[in-house]
Amino acid sequence: MSKILITGGTGNLGKALVKILDKNNISYTIASRKNKSGASNVAVMDLVHNKGIEKAVADKDIIFHLATDMKKDTEATRNLLQAMQPEANVHLVYISIVGIDEVPFAYYQQKLASEEEIKRSGIPYTILRATQFHEFIDDIFSKLLKYPIGLLPKKIIAQPIQIEKVAEELYQLSLKQPENKTDEIGGSEAYTFEEMAKEWMLQKRKKRLVINLPIFGALGRAFHGGKLTTEHKQKDGLTWKKWLESDKRK
Ligand SMILES: NC(=O)c1ccc[n+]([C@@H]2O[C@H](COP(=O)([O-])OP(=O)(O)OC[C@H]3O[C@@H](n4cnc5c(N)ncnc54)[C@H](OP(=O)(O)O)[C@@H]3O)[C@@H](O)[C@H]2O)c1
C-alpha cells in the first residue's frame, strides 16, 4: 500500500481529498504546522520555515502538495523539494491554478515559479491546474459584499468548480504513474463576477448596491479575456447556482 503525505491536508481542498481517501480506506499522513489534538496521522512541519519536512516526507510514495502560502509559495515548494530525494520512488502531485502563466498577479507568479521548481527537481510529478473553487468565490463575495454598498471588480470571467471534483481528479491522477505532465480542470460554466454576484445575493437573500470597479492594464486584460478559464470542463460537477443552493453555510 502506498504511503501518502498531504501537505495542506487541513485546508479546504485537503479536507475534500481526505474524505475521498477515507471512503476508499486508504491511510495517509497530513502535514500541518500544528497538531493540537495529537492525532497519530499528522506530521508537524512548516514549509516556509523549513521545519520537520524531511521527517514528514521520508518513505512516502505519493505526496499531494496542496499547502500554500500567499507570499512564499515558491519558497515553501522549494523547501519541500529539497527535503525529498530525487532518486526516491515518489510521485509528487501538485495543485496549481489555471492561467497562472497569463495573469500577472503576484500570487500566481509564486505558483508558476513553484511549478518550474517542480519541473526542474527531477522528482516524478503531476501538476493539476484548477480554476477557482466555489468556496473561494463565496469568500470573496462575503468580504466584498459585506456592507450595503459593495465594490466589485468589473468583468472578471471565472469558471468556478466544485472542490470535490478537483480532489477526485487529484486522487485519480495519483493512482497513475507520473508522466511529468500538467493537466487542467475547470467548472462546467464560466460567468462574469457580476453574474455570479447577482446569483450570490439572490441565494443569500442579501440586497447590496454594487459598484463595479474597472481593472486596468495587463491584469484587467487577462481577467476580462478569460485567462482564468479552461476548455477542460468538469461536466458533472455542481454549477455555481447549484452549489449556492446546496451550500450548508448559507
Ligand atoms: N482557492 C482556490 O480557488 C484555488 C483554485 C485552484 C488552486 N488552488 C490551490 O489549491 C491549494 C489549496 O487551496 P485551499 O483553498 O484548500 O487552501 P487553504 O484552505 O487556505 O489551506 C492552506 C493549507 O496550507 C497549509 N499551510 C499554509 N502555510 C503552511 C506552511 N508554512 N507549512 C505547511 N503548511 C502550510 C495550511 O496548513 P496548516 O494551517 O494546518 O499548517 C492549510 O492546510 C493551494 O495550493 C491553492 O493555490 C486554489
PDBQT file of the ligand as one rigid body, heavy atoms in Angstrom, charges set to zero:
ROOT
HETATM    1  N1  LIG A 301      -8.860  28.518  -3.665  1.00  0.00    +0.000 N 
HETATM    2  C1  LIG A 301      -8.998  28.273  -4.968  1.00  0.00    +0.000 C 
HETATM    3  O1  LIG A 301      -9.989  28.669  -5.603  1.00  0.00    +0.000 OA
HETATM    4  C2  LIG A 301      -7.920  27.501  -5.701  1.00  0.00    +0.000 A 
HETATM    5  C3  LIG A 301      -8.051  27.231  -7.068  1.00  0.00    +0.000 A 
HETATM    6  C4  LIG A 301      -7.063  26.479  -7.714  1.00  0.00    +0.000 A 
HETATM    7  C5  LIG A 301      -5.974  26.017  -6.986  1.00  0.00    +0.000 A 
HETATM    8  N2  LIG A 301      -5.877  26.318  -5.654  1.00  0.00    +0.000 N 
HETATM    9  C6  LIG A 301      -4.723  25.816  -4.906  1.00  0.00    +0.000 C 
HETATM   10  O2  LIG A 301      -5.208  24.791  -4.038  1.00  0.00    +0.000 OA
HETATM   11  C7  LIG A 301      -4.362  24.706  -2.891  1.00  0.00    +0.000 C 
HETATM   12  C8  LIG A 301      -5.210  24.581  -1.648  1.00  0.00    +0.000 C 
HETATM   13  O3  LIG A 301      -6.084  25.661  -1.561  1.00  0.00    +0.000 OA
HETATM   14  P1  LIG A 301      -7.090  25.768  -0.321  1.00  0.00    +0.000 P 
HETATM   15  O4  LIG A 301      -8.087  26.797  -0.675  1.00  0.00    +0.000 OA
HETATM   16  O5  LIG A 301      -7.521  24.403   0.102  1.00  0.00    +0.000 OA
HETATM   17  O6  LIG A 301      -6.108  26.360   0.795  1.00  0.00    +0.000 OA
HETATM   18  P2  LIG A 301      -6.410  26.669   2.305  1.00  0.00    +0.000 P 
HETATM   19  O7  LIG A 301      -7.744  26.172   2.719  1.00  0.00    +0.000 OA
HETATM   20  O8  LIG A 301      -6.090  28.124   2.513  1.00  0.00    +0.000 OA
HETATM   21  O9  LIG A 301      -5.321  25.807   3.073  1.00  0.00    +0.000 OA
HETATM   22  C9  LIG A 301      -3.988  26.158   3.074  1.00  0.00    +0.000 C 
HETATM   23  C10 LIG A 301      -3.196  24.997   3.637  1.00  0.00    +0.000 C 
HETATM   24  O10 LIG A 301      -1.802  25.311   3.570  1.00  0.00    +0.000 OA
HETATM   25  C11 LIG A 301      -1.200  24.897   4.771  1.00  0.00    +0.000 C 
HETATM   26  N3  LIG A 301      -0.051  25.745   5.048  1.00  0.00    +0.000 N 
HETATM   27  C12 LIG A 301      -0.017  27.101   4.993  1.00  0.00    +0.000 A 
HETATM   28  N4  LIG A 301       1.214  27.550   5.302  1.00  0.00    +0.000 NA
HETATM   29  C13 LIG A 301       1.970  26.443   5.559  1.00  0.00    +0.000 A 
HETATM   30  C14 LIG A 301       3.310  26.241   5.928  1.00  0.00    +0.000 A 
HETATM   31  N5  LIG A 301       4.153  27.282   6.128  1.00  0.00    +0.000 N 
HETATM   32  N6  LIG A 301       3.766  24.983   6.103  1.00  0.00    +0.000 NA
HETATM   33  C15 LIG A 301       2.924  23.920   5.928  1.00  0.00    +0.000 A 
HETATM   34  N7  LIG A 301       1.635  24.049   5.559  1.00  0.00    +0.000 NA
HETATM   35  C16 LIG A 301       1.161  25.296   5.396  1.00  0.00    +0.000 A 
HETATM   36  C17 LIG A 301      -2.263  25.019   5.851  1.00  0.00    +0.000 C 
HETATM   37  O11 LIG A 301      -1.993  24.057   6.842  1.00  0.00    +0.000 OA
HETATM   38  P3  LIG A 301      -1.941  24.362   8.435  1.00  0.00    +0.000 P 
HETATM   39  O12 LIG A 301      -2.645  25.677   8.677  1.00  0.00    +0.000 OA
HETATM   40  O13 LIG A 301      -2.650  23.203   9.042  1.00  0.00    +0.000 OA
HETATM   41  O14 LIG A 301      -0.492  24.400   8.768  1.00  0.00    +0.000 OA
HETATM   42  C18 LIG A 301      -3.531  24.668   5.083  1.00  0.00    +0.000 C 
HETATM   43  O15 LIG A 301      -3.796  23.285   5.166  1.00  0.00    +0.000 OA
HETATM   44  C19 LIG A 301      -3.428  25.916  -2.968  1.00  0.00    +0.000 C 
HETATM   45  O16 LIG A 301      -2.177  25.495  -3.428  1.00  0.00    +0.000 OA
HETATM   46  C20 LIG A 301      -4.070  26.839  -3.993  1.00  0.00    +0.000 C 
HETATM   47  O17 LIG A 301      -3.133  27.597  -4.708  1.00  0.00    +0.000 OA
HETATM   48  C21 LIG A 301      -6.815  27.025  -5.001  1.00  0.00    +0.000 A 
ENDROOT
TORSDOF 0
